[in-house]
Amino acid sequence: MENLATLLILASGLAHAIVNAILKAGKDKMSGRALIDGFSALLVAPAAFLVPLPGHAWGWLAGSWLAHVAYLLCLIRSFEQSDMSVAYPISRGLAPTLTAAGAVLLFGEAINAYTAVGIGLVSSGVLAVGASHTLERRALVWAGLTGACVAVYTVIDAQGVRAAPSAASYIVWVFLAMGIGIALGFAAWRGRAFVQAAALQWKPGIIAGTLSILTYGLALVAFRLGATPRLAALRETSILFATAIALLVLKERLTRARWVGIAAIAAGAAVLIARG
């Protein structure tokens, strides 16, 4: 089961990198996020008639929705304060350590020395990727809050998917809640600008919405099968895939600090896969 969970979480990381590359390419990121979540909800809606209701997971779903709303609001604020290429890695770098702490302290999940080392390497590497640029204190605060929100919804969803009758049930209702609450809220927030953005970004929105189901769906199935601390850190290998996209597709150049960070992420992933 652990090997299957590892494969699922790595595939999730790859899809996650593609979704974020699509989001980054859009000019209106809040409208782009609304389109992604809206299309995801529309795509999973028919499955709501085929899967059982979440049962004991309703409370976890409510908590997840609140954490995701806070996450997206903090993420947008952090993007307003600094470049996405800086704020995003810092927020994601903090998340694995905070997730592991929450899973161990609140829910008694096991963690061994190898997993702790792997998490440390991955978190340090992701932080190094973002910290290769200067960052103002206000931007750092928002990026830190974003990372905390990632940790909160990861721990909540790991517990929720285990409490639900099936992984499919929880996955469907997570995306329905996101689509109904967040997509509609963000669209209303942007107003007329959302209509203009939707006319230009609906095609990549559908692609990213489909991949969003894949990336978080795979992650939730993995969390149902394996330990949260290890898998949450492995999911941040999406930074490696994102770097490959930046190099090969976007033709971006990497600094020495980013190469060091990438090496640390790769080393941490190797430890987590081999001995975690």
KOLSESE-684729 format. One record per residue (C-alpha): residue in three letters; residue number from 1; x negated, y negated, z. Coordinates in nm, 2 decimals. Layout:
! residues N
+---------+-----+--------+--------+--------+
| residuo | num |     xx |     yy |     zz |
+---------+-----+--------+--------+--------+
|     ALA | NUM |      X |      Y |      Z |
...
+---------+-----+--------+--------+--------+
END
This chain:
! residues 276
+---------+-----+--------+--------+--------+
| residuo | num |     xx |     yy |     zz |
+---------+-----+--------+--------+--------+
|     MET |   1 |   0.00 |   0.00 |   0.00 |
|     GLU |   2 |  -0.29 |  -0.24 |   0.08 |
|     ASN |   3 |  -0.44 |  -0.18 |  -0.26 |
|     LEU |   4 |  -0.11 |  -0.25 |  -0.43 |
|     ALA |   5 |  -0.06 |  -0.56 |  -0.22 |
|     THR |   6 |  -0.41 |  -0.68 |  -0.32 |
|     LEU |   7 |  -0.33 |  -0.64 |  -0.69 |
|     LEU |   8 |   0.00 |  -0.82 |  -0.66 |
|     ILE |   9 |  -0.15 |  -1.11 |  -0.47 |
|     LEU |  10 |  -0.43 |  -1.16 |  -0.72 |
|     ALA |  11 |  -0.17 |  -1.15 |  -1.01 |
|     SER |  12 |   0.02 |  -1.41 |  -0.81 |
|     GLY |  13 |  -0.28 |  -1.63 |  -0.79 |
|     LEU |  14 |  -0.33 |  -1.62 |  -1.16 |
|     ALA |  15 |   0.03 |  -1.72 |  -1.23 |
|     HIS |  16 |   0.01 |  -1.99 |  -0.96 |
|     ALA |  17 |  -0.29 |  -2.14 |  -1.14 |
|     ILE |  18 |  -0.10 |  -2.16 |  -1.47 |
|     VAL |  19 |   0.21 |  -2.31 |  -1.31 |
|     ASN |  20 |   0.00 |  -2.59 |  -1.15 |
|     ALA |  21 |  -0.18 |  -2.65 |  -1.48 |
|     ILE |  22 |   0.15 |  -2.70 |  -1.65 |
|     LEU |  23 |   0.27 |  -2.93 |  -1.36 |
|     LYS |  24 |  -0.06 |  -3.13 |  -1.38 |
|     ALA |  25 |  -0.01 |  -3.18 |  -1.76 |
|     GLY |  26 |   0.32 |  -3.35 |  -1.71 |
|     LYS |  27 |   0.34 |  -3.72 |  -1.66 |
|     ASP |  28 |   0.62 |  -3.73 |  -1.41 |
|     LYS |  29 |   0.52 |  -3.47 |  -1.15 |
|     MET |  30 |   0.83 |  -3.50 |  -0.93 |
|     SER |  31 |   1.06 |  -3.46 |  -1.22 |
|     GLY |  32 |   0.84 |  -3.17 |  -1.34 |
|     ARG |  33 |   0.87 |  -3.00 |  -1.00 |
|     ALA |  34 |   1.25 |  -3.05 |  -1.01 |
|     LEU |  35 |   1.26 |  -2.88 |  -1.36 |
|     ILE |  36 |   1.05 |  -2.59 |  -1.24 |
|     ASP |  37 |   1.26 |  -2.52 |  -0.93 |
|     GLY |  38 |   1.58 |  -2.58 |  -1.12 |
|     PHE |  39 |   1.50 |  -2.34 |  -1.40 |
|     SER |  40 |   1.38 |  -2.08 |  -1.15 |
|     ALA |  41 |   1.71 |  -2.10 |  -0.97 |
|     LEU |  42 |   1.91 |  -2.07 |  -1.30 |
|     LEU |  43 |   1.70 |  -1.77 |  -1.41 |
|     VAL |  44 |   1.75 |  -1.57 |  -1.08 |
|     ALA |  45 |   2.11 |  -1.67 |  -1.03 |
|     PRO |  46 |   2.26 |  -1.37 |  -1.21 |
|     ALA |  47 |   2.06 |  -1.14 |  -0.99 |
|     ALA |  48 |   2.24 |  -1.27 |  -0.68 |
|     PHE |  49 |   2.53 |  -1.05 |  -0.78 |
|     LEU |  50 |   2.31 |  -0.74 |  -0.80 |
|     VAL |  51 |   2.10 |  -0.77 |  -0.48 |
|     PRO |  52 |   2.23 |  -0.74 |  -0.12 |
|     LEU |  53 |   2.27 |  -1.05 |   0.09 |
|     PRO |  54 |   1.96 |  -1.14 |   0.30 |
|     GLY |  55 |   2.12 |  -1.02 |   0.62 |
|     HIS |  56 |   1.89 |  -1.09 |   0.92 |
|     ALA |  57 |   1.67 |  -1.31 |   0.70 |
|     TRP |  58 |   1.92 |  -1.61 |   0.68 |
|     GLY |  59 |   1.74 |  -1.79 |   0.96 |
|     TRP |  60 |   1.40 |  -1.74 |   0.79 |
|     LEU |  61 |   1.54 |  -1.87 |   0.46 |
|     ALA |  62 |   1.66 |  -2.18 |   0.63 |
|     GLY |  63 |   1.32 |  -2.24 |   0.79 |
|     SER |  64 |   1.15 |  -2.17 |   0.46 |
|     TRP |  65 |   1.37 |  -2.43 |   0.28 |
|     LEU |  66 |   1.28 |  -2.69 |   0.54 |
|     ALA |  67 |   0.91 |  -2.61 |   0.52 |
|     HIS |  68 |   0.91 |  -2.62 |   0.14 |
|     VAL |  69 |   1.09 |  -2.96 |   0.14 |
|     ALA |  70 |   0.83 |  -3.10 |   0.38 |
|     TYR |  71 |   0.55 |  -2.94 |   0.18 |
|     LEU |  72 |   0.66 |  -3.10 |  -0.15 |
|     LEU |  73 |   0.71 |  -3.44 |   0.01 |
|     CYS |  74 |   0.37 |  -3.43 |   0.17 |
|     LEU |  75 |   0.21 |  -3.30 |  -0.16 |
|     ILE |  76 |   0.36 |  -3.59 |  -0.36 |
|     ARG |  77 |   0.24 |  -3.84 |  -0.10 |
|     SER |  78 |  -0.11 |  -3.69 |  -0.11 |
|     PHE |  79 |  -0.10 |  -3.71 |  -0.50 |
|     GLU |  80 |  -0.01 |  -4.08 |  -0.46 |
|     GLN |  81 |  -0.31 |  -4.14 |  -0.24 |
|     SER |  82 |  -0.57 |  -3.95 |  -0.44 |
|     ASP |  83 |  -0.63 |  -3.74 |  -0.75 |
|     MET |  84 |  -0.45 |  -3.40 |  -0.78 |
|     SER |  85 |  -0.79 |  -3.23 |  -0.83 |
|     VAL |  86 |  -0.90 |  -3.36 |  -0.49 |
|     ALA |  87 |  -0.59 |  -3.35 |  -0.27 |
|     TYR |  88 |  -0.46 |  -3.01 |  -0.39 |
|     PRO |  89 |  -0.78 |  -2.80 |  -0.31 |
|     ILE |  90 |  -0.81 |  -2.96 |   0.03 |
|     SER |  91 |  -0.45 |  -2.88 |   0.12 |
|     ARG |  92 |  -0.48 |  -2.52 |  -0.01 |
|     GLY |  93 |  -0.82 |  -2.48 |   0.16 |
|     LEU |  94 |  -0.67 |  -2.55 |   0.51 |
|     ALA |  95 |  -0.37 |  -2.32 |   0.45 |
|     PRO |  96 |  -0.54 |  -1.97 |   0.48 |
|     THR |  97 |  -0.70 |  -2.05 |   0.82 |
|     LEU |  98 |  -0.38 |  -2.20 |   0.96 |
|     THR |  99 |  -0.17 |  -1.92 |   0.82 |
|     ALA | 100 |  -0.39 |  -1.66 |   0.98 |
|     ALA | 101 |  -0.38 |  -1.84 |   1.31 |
|     GLY | 102 |   0.00 |  -1.86 |   1.30 |
|     ALA | 103 |   0.04 |  -1.49 |   1.20 |
|     VAL | 104 |  -0.19 |  -1.37 |   1.47 |
|     LEU | 105 |  -0.08 |  -1.60 |   1.75 |
|     LEU | 106 |   0.29 |  -1.61 |   1.69 |
|     PHE | 107 |   0.36 |  -1.26 |   1.55 |
|     GLY | 108 |   0.07 |  -1.05 |   1.67 |
|     GLU | 109 |  -0.06 |  -0.95 |   1.33 |
|     ALA | 110 |  -0.39 |  -0.78 |   1.33 |
|     ILE | 111 |  -0.71 |  -0.93 |   1.19 |
|     ASN | 112 |  -1.06 |  -0.78 |   1.19 |
|     ALA | 113 |  -1.40 |  -0.94 |   1.16 |
|     TYR | 114 |  -1.44 |  -0.89 |   0.79 |
|     THR | 115 |  -1.10 |  -1.05 |   0.73 |
|     ALA | 116 |  -1.20 |  -1.35 |   0.94 |
|     VAL | 117 |  -1.52 |  -1.39 |   0.75 |
|     GLY | 118 |  -1.34 |  -1.36 |   0.42 |
|     ILE | 119 |  -1.08 |  -1.62 |   0.52 |
|     GLY | 120 |  -1.36 |  -1.85 |   0.64 |
|     LEU | 121 |  -1.54 |  -1.82 |   0.31 |
|     VAL | 122 |  -1.23 |  -1.88 |   0.10 |
|     SER | 123 |  -1.11 |  -2.17 |   0.30 |
|     SER | 124 |  -1.46 |  -2.33 |   0.30 |
|     GLY | 125 |  -1.50 |  -2.28 |  -0.07 |
|     VAL | 126 |  -1.16 |  -2.43 |  -0.16 |
|     LEU | 127 |  -1.23 |  -2.73 |   0.07 |
|     ALA | 128 |  -1.57 |  -2.77 |  -0.10 |
|     VAL | 129 |  -1.40 |  -2.79 |  -0.44 |
|     GLY | 130 |  -1.18 |  -3.08 |  -0.32 |
|     ALA | 131 |  -1.44 |  -3.25 |  -0.10 |
|     SER | 132 |  -1.68 |  -3.29 |  -0.39 |
|     HIS | 133 |  -1.50 |  -3.63 |  -0.44 |
|     THR | 134 |  -1.46 |  -3.91 |  -0.19 |
|     LEU | 135 |  -1.13 |  -3.92 |   0.00 |
|     GLU | 136 |  -0.97 |  -4.20 |   0.20 |
|     ARG | 137 |  -0.85 |  -4.12 |   0.55 |
|     ARG | 138 |  -0.48 |  -4.17 |   0.46 |
|     ALA | 139 |  -0.52 |  -3.93 |   0.17 |
|     LEU | 140 |  -0.69 |  -3.68 |   0.39 |
|     VAL | 141 |  -0.41 |  -3.69 |   0.64 |
|     TRP | 142 |  -0.14 |  -3.62 |   0.38 |
|     ALA | 143 |  -0.35 |  -3.34 |   0.23 |
|     GLY | 144 |  -0.39 |  -3.19 |   0.58 |
|     LEU | 145 |  -0.02 |  -3.21 |   0.64 |
|     THR | 146 |   0.04 |  -3.04 |   0.30 |
|     GLY | 147 |  -0.19 |  -2.76 |   0.41 |
|     ALA | 148 |  -0.01 |  -2.72 |   0.74 |
|     CYS | 149 |   0.33 |  -2.70 |   0.55 |
|     VAL | 150 |   0.18 |  -2.43 |   0.32 |
|     ALA | 151 |   0.08 |  -2.23 |   0.63 |
|     VAL | 152 |   0.43 |  -2.27 |   0.79 |
|     TYR | 153 |   0.63 |  -2.16 |   0.49 |
|     THR | 154 |   0.38 |  -1.87 |   0.42 |
|     VAL | 155 |   0.42 |  -1.73 |   0.77 |
|     ILE | 156 |   0.80 |  -1.78 |   0.77 |
|     ASP | 157 |   0.84 |  -1.61 |   0.43 |
|     ALA | 158 |   0.62 |  -1.32 |   0.53 |
|     GLN | 159 |   0.85 |  -1.26 |   0.82 |
|     GLY | 160 |   1.16 |  -1.33 |   0.62 |
|     VAL | 161 |   1.09 |  -1.09 |   0.34 |
|     ARG | 162 |   1.03 |  -0.81 |   0.59 |
|     ALA | 163 |   1.36 |  -0.89 |   0.77 |
|     ALA | 164 |   1.56 |  -0.89 |   0.45 |
|     PRO | 165 |   1.72 |  -0.56 |   0.32 |
|     SER | 166 |   1.49 |  -0.57 |   0.02 |
|     ALA | 167 |   1.21 |  -0.79 |  -0.13 |
|     ALA | 168 |   1.44 |  -0.87 |  -0.43 |
|     SER | 169 |   1.71 |  -1.00 |  -0.20 |
|     TYR | 170 |   1.48 |  -1.25 |  -0.03 |
|     ILE | 171 |   1.31 |  -1.35 |  -0.35 |
|     VAL | 172 |   1.64 |  -1.43 |  -0.52 |
|     TRP | 173 |   1.78 |  -1.63 |  -0.23 |
|     VAL | 174 |   1.45 |  -1.82 |  -0.18 |
|     PHE | 175 |   1.46 |  -1.95 |  -0.54 |
|     LEU | 176 |   1.83 |  -2.02 |  -0.52 |
|     ALA | 177 |   1.78 |  -2.23 |  -0.21 |
|     MET | 178 |   1.48 |  -2.41 |  -0.37 |
|     GLY | 179 |   1.68 |  -2.48 |  -0.69 |
|     ILE | 180 |   1.99 |  -2.60 |  -0.52 |
|     GLY | 181 |   1.83 |  -2.81 |  -0.26 |
|     ILE | 182 |   1.49 |  -2.93 |  -0.39 |
|     ALA | 183 |   1.55 |  -2.95 |  -0.76 |
|     LEU | 184 |   1.88 |  -3.14 |  -0.73 |
|     GLY | 185 |   1.73 |  -3.36 |  -0.46 |
|     PHE | 186 |   1.42 |  -3.45 |  -0.66 |
|     ALA | 187 |   1.62 |  -3.51 |  -0.97 |
|     ALA | 188 |   1.86 |  -3.75 |  -0.79 |
|     TRP | 189 |   1.56 |  -3.92 |  -0.64 |
|     ARG | 190 |   1.41 |  -3.99 |  -0.98 |
|     GLY | 191 |   1.74 |  -4.09 |  -1.13 |
|     ARG | 192 |   1.73 |  -4.20 |  -1.49 |
|     ALA | 193 |   1.36 |  -4.13 |  -1.50 |
|     PHE | 194 |   1.44 |  -3.76 |  -1.45 |
|     VAL | 195 |   1.66 |  -3.76 |  -1.76 |
|     GLN | 196 |   1.39 |  -3.91 |  -1.96 |
|     ALA | 197 |   1.13 |  -3.67 |  -1.83 |
|     ALA | 198 |   1.36 |  -3.37 |  -1.88 |
|     ALA | 199 |   1.39 |  -3.45 |  -2.24 |
|     LEU | 200 |   1.02 |  -3.43 |  -2.28 |
|     GLN | 201 |   0.92 |  -3.16 |  -2.03 |
|     TRP | 202 |   1.21 |  -2.91 |  -2.05 |
|     LYS | 203 |   1.01 |  -2.65 |  -2.25 |
|     PRO | 204 |   0.71 |  -2.64 |  -2.02 |
|     GLY | 205 |   0.96 |  -2.65 |  -1.73 |
|     ILE | 206 |   1.12 |  -2.33 |  -1.85 |
|     ILE | 207 |   0.78 |  -2.16 |  -1.88 |
|     ALA | 208 |   0.66 |  -2.28 |  -1.55 |
|     GLY | 209 |   0.99 |  -2.19 |  -1.39 |
|     THR | 210 |   0.96 |  -1.84 |  -1.51 |
|     LEU | 211 |   0.60 |  -1.81 |  -1.39 |
|     SER | 212 |   0.70 |  -1.96 |  -1.06 |
|     ILE | 213 |   0.94 |  -1.67 |  -1.00 |
|     LEU | 214 |   0.66 |  -1.43 |  -1.10 |
|     THR | 215 |   0.39 |  -1.60 |  -0.88 |
|     TYR | 216 |   0.59 |  -1.63 |  -0.56 |
|     GLY | 217 |   0.79 |  -1.32 |  -0.62 |
|     LEU | 218 |   0.47 |  -1.11 |  -0.64 |
|     ALA | 219 |   0.33 |  -1.28 |  -0.33 |
|     LEU | 220 |   0.65 |  -1.20 |  -0.13 |
|     VAL | 221 |   0.64 |  -0.84 |  -0.23 |
|     ALA | 222 |   0.27 |  -0.83 |  -0.13 |
|     PHE | 223 |   0.35 |  -0.98 |   0.21 |
|     ARG | 224 |   0.62 |  -0.71 |   0.26 |
|     LEU | 225 |   0.35 |  -0.45 |   0.20 |
|     GLY | 226 |   0.04 |  -0.59 |   0.37 |
|     ALA | 227 |  -0.11 |  -0.82 |   0.63 |
|     THR | 228 |  -0.03 |  -1.19 |   0.61 |
|     PRO | 229 |  -0.38 |  -1.34 |   0.70 |
|     ARG | 230 |  -0.57 |  -1.14 |   0.44 |
|     LEU | 231 |  -0.32 |  -1.18 |   0.16 |
|     ALA | 232 |  -0.26 |  -1.55 |   0.22 |
|     ALA | 233 |  -0.64 |  -1.61 |   0.18 |
|     LEU | 234 |  -0.66 |  -1.39 |  -0.13 |
|     ARG | 235 |  -0.38 |  -1.59 |  -0.30 |
|     GLU | 236 |  -0.61 |  -1.90 |  -0.29 |
|     THR | 237 |  -0.82 |  -1.73 |  -0.55 |
|     SER | 238 |  -0.58 |  -1.92 |  -0.78 |
|     ILE | 239 |  -0.85 |  -2.19 |  -0.76 |
|     LEU | 240 |  -1.09 |  -1.96 |  -0.95 |
|     PHE | 241 |  -0.83 |  -1.91 |  -1.22 |
|     ALA | 242 |  -0.75 |  -2.28 |  -1.23 |
|     THR | 243 |  -1.12 |  -2.35 |  -1.27 |
|     ALA | 244 |  -1.14 |  -2.11 |  -1.56 |
|     ILE | 245 |  -0.85 |  -2.29 |  -1.72 |
|     ALA | 246 |  -1.01 |  -2.63 |  -1.66 |
|     LEU | 247 |  -1.34 |  -2.51 |  -1.82 |
|     LEU | 248 |  -1.21 |  -2.32 |  -2.11 |
|     VAL | 249 |  -0.88 |  -2.50 |  -2.20 |
|     LEU | 250 |  -0.91 |  -2.85 |  -2.06 |
|     LYS | 251 |  -1.29 |  -2.87 |  -2.12 |
|     GLU | 252 |  -1.35 |  -3.03 |  -1.78 |
|     ARG | 253 |  -1.70 |  -3.04 |  -1.63 |
|     LEU | 254 |  -1.78 |  -2.91 |  -1.28 |
|     THR | 255 |  -2.01 |  -3.07 |  -1.03 |
|     ARG | 256 |  -2.27 |  -2.88 |  -0.83 |
|     ALA | 257 |  -2.05 |  -2.90 |  -0.52 |
|     ARG | 258 |  -1.76 |  -2.74 |  -0.70 |
|     TRP | 259 |  -1.98 |  -2.45 |  -0.82 |
|     VAL | 260 |  -2.09 |  -2.39 |  -0.46 |
|     GLY | 261 |  -1.72 |  -2.39 |  -0.36 |
|     ILE | 262 |  -1.63 |  -2.15 |  -0.63 |
|     ALA | 263 |  -1.91 |  -1.91 |  -0.53 |
|     ALA | 264 |  -1.79 |  -1.92 |  -0.17 |
|     ILE | 265 |  -1.43 |  -1.84 |  -0.28 |
|     ALA | 266 |  -1.55 |  -1.55 |  -0.49 |
|     ALA | 267 |  -1.77 |  -1.42 |  -0.21 |
|     GLY | 268 |  -1.47 |  -1.44 |   0.04 |
|     ALA | 269 |  -1.24 |  -1.27 |  -0.21 |
|     ALA | 270 |  -1.50 |  -0.99 |  -0.25 |
|     VAL | 271 |  -1.51 |  -0.94 |   0.13 |
|     LEU | 272 |  -1.14 |  -0.94 |   0.16 |
|     ILE | 273 |  -1.09 |  -0.69 |  -0.12 |
|     ALA | 274 |  -1.37 |  -0.46 |  -0.01 |
|     ARG | 275 |  -1.35 |  -0.47 |   0.37 |
|     GLY | 276 |  -1.05 |  -0.68 |   0.47 |
+---------+-----+--------+--------+--------+
END
